[in-house]
């Protein structure tokens, strides 16, 4: 048990530095690293991806709190937007976990691979949507929250990859879009964790110390180190060429996606 926690502590340390340095969601790093660790650990393939997604969601609960609070203190969170979208986020995320729990590991890996390719291309090209419209009405925000929540639950992320471009498209400044997205990440993580625990409860073949599809040794290791190393990544961001590092990381994402695709085939 201690050795396993140390292994996942190392994963959390890497994820924390990269999140702080590159401003990426931890799930993009955590999910594939958990899959590789679970494979090494001998966890059954049938539940491997579900555990990776559920554990990633649970870890985001802790990192999202510190993130959105830091943005809130700088006045960068539009709480009116958060209130308008949060119901759709909760519904979409929870329903997404229900769908994911009924999907095979192969399907979930394939969906994650497609998402990684999408994010990598976005990072390589640096494209941002043009601010061309206003935020939709309440029903529109509910629908957008459904989509962001559902996709986030299927790839184990806090939703920033989707919510930031959406808010920029709706004439919100980049700074406020990132801060508001950080606040939206918390309800995504809470609903996603609850959904993966509920849908994994009573599932046979899960490793010891699992609560539904949340693997506690991995969660403990991830949380304490990622929280400690994220500030280090932020400090490094002020002294290193982040733009160039993002392109390098995008290439790494392409390699990880291709390796996961190869494991499916």
C-alpha positions in Angstrom: 0.0 0.0 0.0 2.7 2.6 0.9 4.6 1.9 -2.3 1.4 2.3 -4.4 0.7 5.7 -2.8 4.2 6.8 -3.5 3.8 5.8 -7.2 0.6 7.9 -7.5 2.3 10.7 -5.5 4.9 10.9 -8.3 2.0 11.1 -10.8 0.4 13.9 -8.9 3.7 15.8 -8.6 4.1 15.8 -12.4 0.4 16.7 -13.0 0.7 19.6 -10.6 3.8 21.1 -12.2 2.3 20.8 -15.7 -1.0 22.3 -14.6 0.7 25.3 -13.0 3.2 25.7 -15.8 1.0 25.3 -18.9 -2.4 26.2 -17.4 -3.9 22.9 -18.6 -6.5 20.8 -16.8 -5.0 18.1 -14.6 -7.3 15.4 -16.1 -5.5 15.6 -19.4 -2.3 14.4 -17.7 -3.8 12.3 -14.9 -6.1 10.1 -16.9 -3.5 8.6 -19.3 -0.9 8.3 -16.5 -3.5 6.5 -14.3 -4.2 4.1 -17.2 -0.5 3.3 -17.5 -0.2 2.8 -13.8 -3.3 0.6 -13.6 -1.9 -1.5 -16.4 1.4 -2.0 -14.5 -0.5 -2.7 -11.3 -2.6 -5.4 -13.0 -6.0 -3.9 -12.5 -8.6 -5.6 -14.8 -9.0 -3.9 -18.2 -12.8 -4.0 -17.9 -12.8 -1.3 -15.1 -9.5 0.4 -15.8 -10.8 3.4 -17.7 -13.8 3.9 -15.4 -11.4 4.0 -12.4 -9.1 6.5 -14.1 -12.0 8.8 -14.9 -13.6 8.6 -11.5 -10.3 9.1 -9.6 -9.4 12.0 -11.9 -12.7 13.7 -11.1 -12.3 13.2 -7.4 -8.8 14.7 -7.5 -10.1 17.8 -9.3 -12.4 18.6 -6.4 -9.4 19.5 -4.3 -7.5 21.4 -7.0 -10.5 23.3 -8.2 -11.2 24.8 -4.8 -7.7 26.4 -4.5 -7.8 27.4 -8.2 -11.2 29.2 -8.2 -10.6 30.9 -4.9 -7.4 32.4 -6.2 -9.2 33.7 -9.3 -12.1 34.9 -7.1 -9.7 37.0 -4.9 -8.6 38.7 -8.2 -12.2 39.4 -9.2 -11.9 37.1 -12.2 -14.9 34.9 -11.5 -18.3 35.9 -13.0 -20.5 34.3 -10.4 -23.7 35.2 -12.3 -22.5 33.0 -15.2 -21.6 30.2 -12.8 -25.1 30.3 -11.2 -26.8 30.2 -14.6 -24.8 27.3 -15.9 -24.4 25.2 -12.8 -27.7 23.3 -13.0 -26.9 22.1 -16.5 -23.4 21.2 -15.4 -24.7 19.0 -12.6 -27.2 17.3 -14.8 -25.0 16.8 -17.8 -22.0 15.6 -15.7 -24.0 13.1 -13.6 -25.8 11.7 -16.7 -22.4 11.5 -18.5 -21.1 9.2 -15.7 -24.2 7.0 -16.1 -23.4 6.7 -19.8 -19.7 6.1 -19.2 -20.4 3.4 -16.7 -22.2 1.4 -19.4 -19.5 1.9 -22.0 -16.6 -0.5 -22.5 -13.0 0.5 -21.6 -12.2 0.4 -25.3 -14.9 2.9 -26.2 -13.9 5.2 -23.4 -10.2 5.0 -24.4 -11.2 5.8 -28.0 -13.3 8.8 -26.9 -10.4 10.1 -24.8 -7.9 9.6 -27.7 -10.1 11.7 -30.0 -10.3 14.4 -27.3 -6.5 14.4 -26.8 -6.0 14.8 -30.5 -8.4 17.8 -30.5 -6.6 19.5 -27.5 -3.2 18.9 -29.0 -4.2 20.5 -32.3 -5.7 23.4 -30.5 -2.5 23.9 -28.5 -0.3 23.6 -31.6 -2.3 26.1 -33.7 -3.1 28.5 -30.8 -6.5 29.1 -32.3 -9.1 31.0 -30.2 -12.7 31.6 -31.2 -13.6 35.1 -32.2 -15.8 37.0 -29.8 -18.9 37.2 -31.9 -22.0 36.8 -29.7 -23.4 37.2 -26.2 -24.2 34.5 -23.6 -27.4 32.6 -24.3 -30.5 32.7 -22.2 -31.2 30.4 -19.3 -32.3 27.4 -21.4 -29.3 27.9 -23.7 -27.0 28.0 -20.7 -28.6 24.8 -19.3 -28.0 23.1 -22.6 -24.4 24.3 -22.8 -23.9 23.1 -19.2 -25.2 19.7 -20.2 -22.7 19.4 -23.1 -19.7 20.6 -21.1 -20.6 18.4 -18.1 -21.2 15.3 -20.2 -18.0 15.6 -22.2 -16.0 16.4 -19.1 -17.3 13.3 -17.3 -16.3 11.1 -20.3 -12.7 12.4 -20.3 -12.2 13.1 -16.6 -11.5 16.8 -16.8 -12.7 20.0 -15.1 -14.2 21.3 -18.3 -11.8 24.3 -19.0 -10.9 23.0 -22.4 -14.5 23.5 -23.4 -15.8 26.3 -21.2 -13.0 28.7 -21.8 -13.4 28.8 -25.6 -17.2 29.0 -25.2 -17.0 32.1 -22.9 -14.4 33.8 -25.1 -16.8 33.2 -28.0 -19.5 35.0 -25.9 -17.4 38.2 -25.5 -15.8 37.4 -22.1 -12.2 38.4 -21.7 -9.6 35.6 -21.5 -8.7 36.4 -17.9 -12.4 36.2 -16.8 -13.1 33.2 -18.9 -10.3 31.3 -17.2 -11.4 32.4 -13.7 -15.1 31.5 -14.3 -14.1 28.2 -15.9 -12.1 27.4 -12.7 -15.2 27.9 -10.7 -17.3 25.8 -13.0 -14.7 23.0 -12.6 -15.8 22.4 -9.0 -19.4 21.4 -9.6 -18.2 19.3 -12.6 -15.8 17.5 -10.2 -18.4 17.0 -7.5 -21.1 15.7 -9.8 -18.6 13.5 -11.7 -17.2 12.0 -8.5 -20.7 11.3 -7.1 -21.7 9.8 -10.4 -18.7 7.5 -10.6 -19.1 6.4 -7.0 -22.8 5.7 -7.5 -22.4 3.9 -10.8 -19.4 1.9 -9.6 -21.0 0.9 -6.3 -21.2 -2.9 -6.0 -19.2 -3.5 -9.2 -17.2 -6.8 -8.9 -13.5 -7.0 -9.8 -12.5 -3.6 -8.5 -9.2 -3.3 -6.6 -9.2 -3.1 -2.8 -9.7 0.4 -1.4 -12.0 1.5 -4.1 -15.2 3.4 -3.5 -17.2 2.8 -6.6 -15.0 3.9 -9.5 -12.7 6.0 -7.2 -9.4 4.3 -6.3 -8.4 5.8 -2.9 -4.6 5.0 -2.9 -4.3 6.9 -6.3 -6.5 9.7 -5.0 -4.5 10.3 -1.9 -1.2 10.3 -3.8 -2.5 12.6 -6.5 -4.0 15.2 -4.3 -1.3 16.0 -1.7 1.5 16.3 -4.3 -0.4 18.1 -7.0 -1.5 20.7 -4.6 2.1 21.2 -3.4 3.7 21.3 -6.9 1.2 23.4 -8.8 2.6 26.6 -7.3 6.1 25.5 -8.5 4.7 25.2 -12.0 3.2 28.7 -11.7 6.6 30.2 -10.7 8.3 28.3 -13.6 5.8 29.8 -16.0 7.3 33.3 -15.3 10.8 32.2 -16.2 10.4 29.6 -19.0 9.2 30.0 -22.6 5.6 28.7 -22.0 4.5 29.1 -25.6 7.3 26.8 -26.8 6.7 24.4 -23.9 3.0 24.2 -24.8 3.9 23.1 -28.3 6.3 20.5 -26.9 3.5 19.3 -24.6 1.1 19.2 -27.5 3.4 16.8 -29.3 3.6 14.7 -26.1 -0.2 14.6 -26.1 -0.2 13.3 -29.7 2.3 10.6 -28.7 0.2 9.6 -25.7 -3.0 9.6 -27.8 -1.3 7.5 -30.4 0.0 5.0 -27.9 -3.5 4.6 -26.3 -5.0 4.2 -29.8 -2.5 1.5 -30.5 -3.4 -0.3 -27.3 -7.1 -0.3 -28.5 -6.2 -1.7 -31.9 
